[in-house]
Amino acid sequence: MRTLRILFMGTPEFSVPMLEAIYQSEHKLSAVVTAPDKPAGRGRKLKKSAVKVFAEKQNIEVLQPTNLKSDEFLNQLKTLNPNLIVVVAFRMLPKQVWQFPEFGTFNLHASLLPNYRGLAPINWAIINGETQTGLTTFFIDDKIDTGQIIDTTTLPISKTDNVKDVYEKILPKGVELVLKTLKQIAENKIELKPQTEKENLKTAPKLNKENTKINWNQSGKEIYNLVRGLSPYPMAWSTLDNISEKTNCKISKVSFQKEKHNFHNSHISIKDKNMLVAVKDGFIKIEEIKLSGKRLLKTADLLNGYSINELAKMT
C-alpha cells in the first residue's frame, strides 16, 4: 500500500465533510489550499472560507494564494511535496499545479460525468427533471471536467426534491466516494475510464439573471422544476405586474395543478389566499415568495397585507 501525502483544495461548506474525512483517515493531510478571505456583510469584514475555518480548528496548515502560478505558491508546493492533490469545489488549476503530484490530482464533481460539466450540476439536474444524479471522481486534465474517470456513485432525485434536499443526499455519498478513491489510489487498483464525447451532452453553466428567470410560456412541469432547481438559492425570479406597480420577486416554492382554463399565460388569480399563475397546461400555485426588499413569506401571509389587482400578471 502506497503512503499518500495529500494536499486538499476547496473553499465552500460543501468541501468540508470531504476534508474532515481525509483528516480523520489513515492518510497524511499535508495542508489545505483555499480562497483568500473576502469582505462580507455591511461592515465588509474579512470572512474566512468554510474550509479555512475547519482547518484552523484542527491546526492544519492553510495556504491562500491569489495566483496559483506565482513562484511563491509553486515553491510552497515543492516544499510540501504532496504526492496527491484532492480538489472539491475549487477554482481551475494551472497545469504546473495539477501535474505536480506523483499520483496526480483528482476532483470530486457533483454529477455523473460527462453530463453536467460546469459550475451548477445539482441545480441543472433538477431543472432538467432528472430522476437520478450522482458523483464522479476524475483526474484533472487541461480542460474543465473532462479528465479520466476513477469512480462514480449514483443517487435518486425525487419529484419534490429541491437543491437543499439533493445536497444533503450528496454529502455522505461524497465522503464515501472520496475515501474509496483514496483507497484505490493507495492500493494502486484504479481502472480509469475515458469520458465519452457524445452529442447533446447536458451542461451545467453558471447561474445568472437570464437563466434563473421564469418563462411563463413554458409548461407547468418545466416551471415547477426550475423553481425547485433554484431553491433555496439563488431562487427563480419574475416580475409581478400589479397594474399600478411592477415589483421583482423571487419564488422559492410552487406546486403545479394541471387543468384546462381560459386565462392568458401569466395571469394571476387569487383564490382562498392562494396565488395561482396561469400557464398553458394549468396553474402554478405560488407557495413561498419574496418581493424585492422584503423577506421571504408564505403566500397566504403576503396576501394578508398585499392586494393583487384582478388584471395582475407575472412577466
QUISULNOR-V977723 format. One record per residue. N is the residue number from 1. RES is the residue in one letter. BURIAL is b if it has 9 or more other C-alpha atoms within 8 Angstrom, else e. Layout:
n->N res->RES burial->BURIAL
n->N res->RES burial->BURIAL
//
This chain:
n->1 res->M burial->e
n->2 res->R burial->e
n->3 res->T burial->e
n->4 res->L burial->b
n->5 res->R burial->b
n->6 res->I burial->b
n->7 res->L burial->b
n->8 res->F burial->b
n->9 res->M burial->b
n->10 res->G burial->b
n->11 res->T burial->b
n->12 res->P burial->b
n->13 res->E burial->e
n->14 res->F burial->e
n->15 res->S burial->b
n->16 res->V burial->b
n->17 res->P burial->b
n->18 res->M burial->b
n->19 res->L burial->b
n->20 res->E burial->e
n->21 res->A burial->b
n->22 res->I burial->b
n->23 res->Y burial->b
n->24 res->Q burial->e
n->25 res->S burial->e
n->26 res->E burial->e
n->27 res->H burial->b
n->28 res->K burial->b
n->29 res->L burial->b
n->30 res->S burial->b
n->31 res->A burial->b
n->32 res->V burial->b
n->33 res->V burial->b
n->34 res->T burial->b
n->35 res->A burial->b
n->36 res->P burial->b
n->37 res->D burial->e
n->38 res->K burial->e
n->39 res->P burial->e
n->40 res->A burial->b
n->41 res->G burial->e
n->42 res->R burial->e
n->43 res->G burial->e
n->44 res->R burial->e
n->45 res->K burial->e
n->46 res->L burial->e
n->47 res->K burial->e
n->48 res->K burial->b
n->49 res->S burial->b
n->50 res->A burial->b
n->51 res->V burial->b
n->52 res->K burial->b
n->53 res->V burial->b
n->54 res->F burial->b
n->55 res->A burial->b
n->56 res->E burial->b
n->57 res->K burial->e
n->58 res->Q burial->e
n->59 res->N burial->e
n->60 res->I burial->b
n->61 res->E burial->b
n->62 res->V burial->b
n->63 res->L burial->e
n->64 res->Q burial->e
n->65 res->P burial->b
n->66 res->T burial->e
n->67 res->N burial->e
n->68 res->L burial->b
n->69 res->K burial->b
n->70 res->S burial->e
n->71 res->D burial->e
n->72 res->E burial->e
n->73 res->F burial->b
n->74 res->L burial->b
n->75 res->N burial->e
n->76 res->Q burial->e
n->77 res->L burial->b
n->78 res->K burial->e
n->79 res->T burial->e
n->80 res->L burial->e
n->81 res->N burial->e
n->82 res->P burial->b
n->83 res->N burial->b
n->84 res->L burial->b
n->85 res->I burial->b
n->86 res->V burial->b
n->87 res->V burial->b
n->88 res->V burial->b
n->89 res->A burial->b
n->90 res->F burial->b
n->91 res->R burial->e
n->92 res->M burial->e
n->93 res->L burial->e
n->94 res->P burial->b
n->95 res->K burial->e
n->96 res->Q burial->e
n->97 res->V burial->b
n->98 res->W burial->b
n->99 res->Q burial->b
n->100 res->F burial->e
n->101 res->P burial->b
n->102 res->E burial->e
n->103 res->F burial->e
n->104 res->G burial->b
n->105 res->T burial->b
n->106 res->F burial->b
n->107 res->N burial->b
n->108 res->L burial->b
n->109 res->H burial->b
n->110 res->A burial->b
n->111 res->S burial->b
n->112 res->L burial->b
n->113 res->L burial->b
n->114 res->P burial->b
n->115 res->N burial->b
n->116 res->Y burial->b
n->117 res->R burial->b
n->118 res->G burial->b
n->119 res->L burial->e
n->120 res->A burial->b
n->121 res->P burial->b
n->122 res->I burial->b
n->123 res->N burial->b
n->124 res->W burial->b
n->125 res->A burial->b
n->126 res->I burial->b
n->127 res->I burial->b
n->128 res->N burial->b
n->129 res->G burial->b
n->130 res->E burial->b
n->131 res->T burial->e
n->132 res->Q burial->e
n->133 res->T burial->b
n->134 res->G burial->b
n->135 res->L burial->b
n->136 res->T burial->b
n->137 res->T burial->b
n->138 res->F burial->b
n->139 res->F burial->b
n->140 res->I burial->b
n->141 res->D burial->b
n->142 res->D burial->e
n->143 res->K burial->e
n->144 res->I burial->b
n->145 res->D burial->b
n->146 res->T burial->b
n->147 res->G burial->b
n->148 res->Q burial->b
n->149 res->I burial->b
n->150 res->I burial->b
n->151 res->D burial->b
n->152 res->T burial->b
n->153 res->T burial->b
n->154 res->T burial->b
n->155 res->L burial->b
n->156 res->P burial->e
n->157 res->I burial->b
n->158 res->S burial->e
n->159 res->K burial->e
n->160 res->T burial->e
n->161 res->D burial->b
n->162 res->N burial->b
n->163 res->V burial->b
n->164 res->K burial->b
n->165 res->D burial->e
n->166 res->V burial->b
n->167 res->Y burial->b
n->168 res->E burial->e
n->169 res->K burial->b
n->170 res->I burial->b
n->171 res->L burial->b
n->172 res->P burial->b
n->173 res->K burial->b
n->174 res->G burial->b
n->175 res->V burial->b
n->176 res->E burial->e
n->177 res->L burial->b
n->178 res->V burial->b
n->179 res->L burial->b
n->180 res->K burial->e
n->181 res->T burial->b
n->182 res->L burial->e
n->183 res->K burial->e
n->184 res->Q burial->b
n->185 res->I burial->b
n->186 res->A burial->b
n->187 res->E burial->e
n->188 res->N burial->e
n->189 res->K burial->e
n->190 res->I burial->e
n->191 res->E burial->e
n->192 res->L burial->e
n->193 res->K burial->e
n->194 res->P burial->e
n->195 res->Q burial->b
n->196 res->T burial->e
n->197 res->E burial->e
n->198 res->K burial->e
n->199 res->E burial->e
n->200 res->N burial->e
n->201 res->L burial->b
n->202 res->K burial->e
n->203 res->T burial->b
n->204 res->A burial->b
n->205 res->P burial->e
n->206 res->K burial->e
n->207 res->L burial->e
n->208 res->N burial->e
n->209 res->K burial->e
n->210 res->E burial->e
n->211 res->N burial->e
n->212 res->T burial->b
n->213 res->K burial->b
n->214 res->I burial->b
n->215 res->N burial->e
n->216 res->W burial->b
n->217 res->N burial->e
n->218 res->Q burial->b
n->219 res->S burial->b
n->220 res->G burial->b
n->221 res->K burial->e
n->222 res->E burial->b
n->223 res->I burial->b
n->224 res->Y burial->b
n->225 res->N burial->b
n->226 res->L burial->b
n->227 res->V burial->b
n->228 res->R burial->b
n->229 res->G burial->b
n->230 res->L burial->b
n->231 res->S burial->b
n->232 res->P burial->b
n->233 res->Y burial->e
n->234 res->P burial->e
n->235 res->M burial->b
n->236 res->A burial->b
n->237 res->W burial->b
n->238 res->S burial->b
n->239 res->T burial->b
n->240 res->L burial->b
n->241 res->D burial->b
n->242 res->N burial->b
n->243 res->I burial->e
n->244 res->S burial->e
n->245 res->E burial->e
n->246 res->K burial->b
n->247 res->T burial->b
n->248 res->N burial->b
n->249 res->C burial->b
n->250 res->K burial->b
n->251 res->I burial->b
n->252 res->S burial->b
n->253 res->K burial->b
n->254 res->V burial->b
n->255 res->S burial->b
n->256 res->F burial->b
n->257 res->Q burial->b
n->258 res->K burial->e
n->259 res->E burial->e
n->260 res->K burial->e
n->261 res->H burial->e
n->262 res->N burial->e
n->263 res->F burial->e
n->264 res->H burial->e
n->265 res->N burial->b
n->266 res->S burial->b
n->267 res->H burial->b
n->268 res->I burial->b
n->269 res->S burial->b
n->270 res->I burial->b
n->271 res->K burial->e
n->272 res->D burial->e
n->273 res->K burial->e
n->274 res->N burial->b
n->275 res->M burial->b
n->276 res->L burial->b
n->277 res->V burial->b
n->278 res->A burial->b
n->279 res->V burial->b
n->280 res->K burial->b
n->281 res->D burial->b
n->282 res->G burial->b
n->283 res->F burial->b
n->284 res->I burial->b
n->285 res->K burial->b
n->286 res->I burial->b
n->287 res->E burial->b
n->288 res->E burial->b
n->289 res->I burial->b
n->290 res->K burial->b
n->291 res->L burial->b
n->292 res->S burial->e
n->293 res->G burial->e
n->294 res->K burial->e
n->295 res->R burial->e
n->296 res->L burial->e
n->297 res->L burial->b
n->298 res->K burial->b
n->299 res->T burial->b
n->300 res->A burial->b
n->301 res->D burial->e
n->302 res->L burial->b
n->303 res->L burial->b
n->304 res->N burial->e
n->305 res->G burial->e
n->306 res->Y burial->e
n->307 res->S burial->e
n->308 res->I burial->e
n->309 res->N burial->e
n->310 res->E burial->e
n->311 res->L burial->e
n->312 res->A burial->b
n->313 res->K burial->b
n->314 res->M burial->b
n->315 res->T burial->e
//
